[in-house]
């Protein structure tokens, strides 16, 4: 019996290792390609281990591109959207979770229904609107909408707020607090995990976002890292420099990994909280 359990455990670990290698292989391939010359990247059959390590790919990306501008622009998008969505989504979710009023469930249902509308359906009217507002080639089309709440974040905030006992609100009412005071002085400190979770998800999303910057940004000095990676790959005319693009991709991979390592506990806690009480 014990031997059978040992074999089962061993098979589970072997399966987990195999799945982990499959998941990690693309990352290993990108790191390998970033250390190769363009000739070796294009060679056949492909090799995972470079024959001659080329660290100068990284130095070329750092010295010959506007990577500092790309970093700055990405940080502007991350900070603007994270602050906007945390503030607006939490304020929208609070009355839906803690207050009773007519039509509350209908409003929440409409908010959830908007999650089913693909971004590609709304991008054309949004583009026309932002063009008339003369916001094109700026960060405004990507930052301002965050201050009007994102449905998915409203849903996460609402679920978390509903998991907090309402007796806390009642005690605050007795002490003379209004809803805004309860929200900022009680709910926000008690909801640190969900704020960190949504902030992290927003930061990672805008770190990797390509579609919206591609639509709204033309100036090279306003491009984020995702558009900058495309620029780096095409610095030699019509030839795509895959080794340089992979070096840029490796640079982009590192910050999210570090951020996740330090925020993993809060991320898991924020996603799990509120799952029991719907």
C-alpha positions as CSV (number, residue, x, y, z in Angstrom):
1,X,0.0,0.0,0.0
2,X,2.8,2.4,1.0
3,X,4.7,1.4,-2.2
4,X,1.7,2.2,-4.3
5,X,1.3,5.7,-2.8
6,X,5.0,6.3,-3.4
7,X,4.7,5.4,-7.0
8,X,1.6,7.6,-7.4
9,X,3.4,10.6,-5.7
10,X,6.4,10.1,-8.0
11,X,4.3,10.0,-11.1
12,X,2.5,13.3,-9.9
13,X,5.9,15.0,-9.5
14,X,7.1,13.8,-12.9
15,X,3.9,15.1,-14.5
16,X,4.3,18.5,-12.7
17,X,7.9,18.7,-13.8
18,X,7.0,17.9,-17.4
19,X,4.2,20.5,-17.5
20,X,6.5,23.1,-15.9
21,X,9.2,22.5,-18.6
22,X,6.5,22.8,-21.3
23,X,5.4,26.2,-19.8
24,X,8.9,27.4,-19.3
25,X,10.3,26.4,-22.7
26,X,9.1,29.6,-24.5
27,X,10.8,31.7,-21.9
28,X,14.0,29.7,-22.2
29,X,13.8,30.0,-26.0
30,X,13.5,33.8,-25.8
31,X,16.4,34.0,-23.4
32,X,18.5,31.8,-25.7
33,X,17.6,33.8,-28.8
34,X,18.5,37.0,-27.0
35,X,22.1,35.7,-26.7
36,X,22.5,34.7,-30.3
37,X,23.5,36.4,-33.5
38,X,20.9,37.0,-36.1
39,X,22.5,34.3,-38.3
40,X,22.3,31.7,-35.5
41,X,18.7,32.7,-34.6
42,X,17.7,31.9,-38.3
43,X,19.8,28.8,-38.6
44,X,18.2,25.3,-39.1
45,X,18.0,23.1,-37.2
46,X,17.5,25.5,-34.3
47,X,19.7,25.1,-31.2
48,X,18.6,26.0,-27.6
49,X,22.1,26.7,-26.3
50,X,24.0,29.5,-28.2
51,X,27.3,28.6,-29.7
52,X,28.6,32.1,-29.0
53,X,26.9,34.1,-26.3
54,X,26.2,37.7,-27.6
55,X,25.6,40.0,-24.6
56,X,26.0,42.9,-26.9
57,X,22.4,42.5,-28.0
58,X,21.4,43.9,-24.7
59,X,23.9,46.7,-24.9
60,X,22.7,47.6,-28.4
61,X,19.1,47.8,-27.2
62,X,20.0,49.9,-24.3
63,X,22.3,52.3,-26.2
64,X,20.7,52.6,-29.6
65,X,17.0,52.8,-28.8
66,X,14.7,55.1,-26.8
67,X,14.3,52.5,-24.1
68,X,14.3,55.0,-21.3
69,X,11.4,56.8,-23.0
70,X,9.6,53.5,-23.4
71,X,10.0,52.7,-19.7
72,X,8.8,56.2,-18.7
73,X,5.8,56.0,-21.0
74,X,4.9,52.5,-19.7
75,X,5.1,53.7,-16.1
76,X,2.8,56.7,-16.9
77,X,0.2,54.3,-18.3
78,X,0.5,51.9,-15.4
79,X,0.3,54.6,-12.7
80,X,-2.5,56.5,-14.4
81,X,-4.6,53.4,-15.1
82,X,-4.0,51.8,-11.7
83,X,-4.9,54.9,-9.7
84,X,-7.9,55.5,-11.9
85,X,-9.3,52.0,-11.7
86,X,-8.7,51.5,-8.0
87,X,-10.4,54.8,-7.2
88,X,-13.4,54.6,-9.6
89,X,-14.0,50.8,-9.4
90,X,-14.0,50.7,-5.6
91,X,-16.3,53.7,-5.3
92,X,-18.8,52.0,-7.8
93,X,-18.6,48.7,-6.0
94,X,-19.1,50.0,-2.5
95,X,-22.8,51.0,-2.8
96,X,-23.5,47.8,-4.8
97,X,-22.1,45.7,-2.0
98,X,-22.9,47.6,1.2
99,X,-26.0,49.7,0.5
100,X,-29.6,48.9,-0.3
101,X,-31.5,50.8,-3.0
102,X,-34.0,50.1,-5.8
103,X,-32.5,48.7,-9.0
104,X,-29.2,47.7,-7.4
105,X,-29.2,44.2,-8.9
106,X,-30.2,45.6,-12.3
107,X,-27.4,48.1,-12.3
108,X,-24.9,45.4,-11.4
109,X,-26.3,43.1,-14.1
110,X,-25.8,45.8,-16.7
111,X,-22.2,46.4,-15.5
112,X,-21.6,42.6,-15.9
113,X,-23.2,42.6,-19.3
114,X,-20.7,45.2,-20.6
115,X,-17.9,42.7,-19.9
116,X,-19.3,40.6,-22.8
117,X,-18.7,43.4,-25.4
118,X,-15.4,42.8,-27.2
119,X,-12.9,45.7,-27.3
120,X,-12.8,45.5,-31.1
121,X,-16.5,46.4,-31.3
122,X,-16.0,49.7,-29.4
123,X,-12.6,50.7,-30.7
124,X,-13.9,52.5,-33.8
125,X,-16.4,54.8,-32.0
126,X,-13.9,55.4,-29.3
127,X,-11.3,56.4,-31.9
128,X,-13.7,58.8,-33.5
129,X,-14.6,60.3,-30.1
130,X,-11.0,60.8,-29.1
131,X,-10.1,62.2,-32.5
132,X,-12.8,64.9,-32.1
133,X,-11.5,65.6,-28.6
134,X,-8.0,65.9,-30.1
135,X,-6.6,63.4,-27.7
136,X,-4.9,61.2,-30.3
137,X,-1.1,60.7,-30.0
138,X,-1.4,61.2,-26.2
139,X,-1.9,59.1,-23.1
140,X,-5.4,60.5,-22.5
141,X,-7.4,57.9,-24.5
142,X,-5.8,55.1,-22.4
143,X,-5.8,56.8,-18.9
144,X,-9.1,58.8,-18.8
145,X,-11.4,55.7,-19.3
146,X,-9.8,54.1,-16.2
147,X,-11.5,56.8,-14.0
148,X,-14.9,55.6,-15.1
149,X,-14.5,52.1,-13.6
150,X,-13.8,48.8,-15.4
151,X,-16.6,46.2,-15.0
152,X,-14.3,43.2,-14.0
153,X,-12.6,45.3,-11.3
154,X,-16.0,46.4,-10.0
155,X,-17.1,42.8,-9.8
156,X,-13.9,41.9,-7.8
157,X,-14.3,44.8,-5.4
158,X,-18.0,44.0,-4.9
159,X,-17.3,40.4,-4.0
160,X,-14.6,41.4,-1.6
161,X,-16.7,44.1,0.1
162,X,-19.6,41.7,0.6
163,X,-17.3,39.3,2.5
164,X,-16.8,42.0,5.2
165,X,-19.3,41.8,8.1
166,X,-22.0,44.6,7.9
167,X,-21.9,44.9,11.7
168,X,-18.8,47.1,11.1
169,X,-20.9,49.5,9.1
170,X,-23.6,49.6,11.8
171,X,-21.0,50.4,14.5
172,X,-19.6,53.2,12.3
173,X,-23.1,54.6,11.8
174,X,-23.6,54.7,15.6
175,X,-20.3,56.7,15.9
176,X,-21.6,59.2,13.4
177,X,-19.8,58.2,10.2
178,X,-21.3,58.7,6.7
179,X,-20.7,56.5,3.8
180,X,-17.6,58.2,2.5
181,X,-16.0,58.1,5.9
182,X,-16.9,54.4,6.2
183,X,-15.4,53.7,2.8
184,X,-12.1,55.6,3.3
185,X,-11.5,54.9,7.0
186,X,-12.8,51.4,7.3
187,X,-13.4,49.6,4.0
188,X,-10.1,50.7,2.3
189,X,-7.8,49.6,5.2
190,X,-9.7,46.3,5.5
191,X,-9.5,45.7,1.8
192,X,-5.8,46.0,1.3
193,X,-5.5,42.6,-0.4
194,X,-8.0,43.3,-3.1
195,X,-6.6,46.7,-3.8
196,X,-3.1,45.1,-4.2
197,X,-4.6,42.4,-6.4
198,X,-6.4,44.7,-8.8
199,X,-3.5,47.1,-8.8
200,X,-1.1,44.3,-9.7
201,X,-3.4,43.0,-12.4
202,X,-3.8,46.5,-13.9
203,X,0.0,47.0,-13.8
204,X,0.7,43.7,-15.6
205,X,-2.1,44.4,-18.2
206,X,-0.7,47.8,-19.1
207,X,2.9,46.5,-19.0
208,X,1.9,44.1,-21.8
209,X,-0.8,46.1,-23.6
210,X,0.0,46.6,-27.3
211,X,-3.4,47.1,-29.0
212,X,-4.5,50.4,-27.6
213,X,-1.0,52.1,-27.9
214,X,-0.8,50.9,-31.4
215,X,-4.1,52.6,-32.2
216,X,-3.6,55.9,-30.4
217,X,0.2,56.5,-30.3
218,X,2.3,57.7,-33.3
219,X,5.2,59.6,-31.8
220,X,8.2,57.5,-31.0
221,X,8.8,59.4,-27.7
222,X,5.3,58.4,-26.5
223,X,5.5,54.7,-27.3
224,X,5.4,52.2,-24.4
225,X,7.7,49.2,-24.2
226,X,5.4,47.0,-26.3
227,X,5.6,49.3,-29.2
228,X,9.2,50.0,-28.5
229,X,9.9,46.3,-28.9
230,X,8.5,46.4,-32.4
231,X,10.6,49.4,-33.2
232,X,13.7,47.7,-32.0
233,X,13.1,44.7,-34.2
234,X,12.8,46.8,-37.3
235,X,15.8,49.1,-36.9
236,X,17.4,47.4,-40.0
237,X,14.9,48.2,-42.8
238,X,12.7,45.3,-43.7
239,X,14.7,42.7,-41.9
240,X,13.2,41.7,-38.5
241,X,16.1,41.5,-36.0
242,X,14.7,38.7,-33.9
243,X,17.7,38.5,-31.6
244,X,17.2,42.2,-30.6
245,X,13.5,41.8,-30.2
246,X,14.1,38.8,-27.9
247,X,16.6,40.8,-25.9
248,X,13.9,43.5,-25.5
249,X,11.4,40.8,-24.5
250,X,13.7,39.5,-21.8
251,X,14.1,43.0,-20.4
252,X,10.3,43.3,-20.3
253,X,9.9,39.9,-18.6
254,X,12.0,40.7,-15.5
255,X,10.0,43.5,-13.8
256,X,6.6,41.6,-13.8
257,X,8.3,38.5,-12.4
258,X,9.9,40.5,-9.6
259,X,6.6,42.3,-8.9
260,X,4.7,38.9,-8.7
261,X,7.3,37.4,-6.4
262,X,6.8,40.2,-3.8
263,X,3.0,40.4,-4.3
264,X,2.1,36.7,-4.6
265,X,0.7,36.4,-1.1
266,X,-1.6,39.4,-1.5
267,X,-2.6,38.4,-5.0
268,X,-3.8,34.9,-4.0
269,X,-5.6,36.3,-0.9
270,X,-7.3,39.0,-2.9
271,X,-8.6,36.5,-5.6
272,X,-9.8,34.0,-3.0
273,X,-11.4,36.5,-0.7
274,X,-15.1,36.9,-1.3
275,X,-15.3,33.6,-3.2
276,X,-17.4,32.0,-0.5
277,X,-19.9,34.7,-0.1
278,X,-21.3,35.7,-3.5
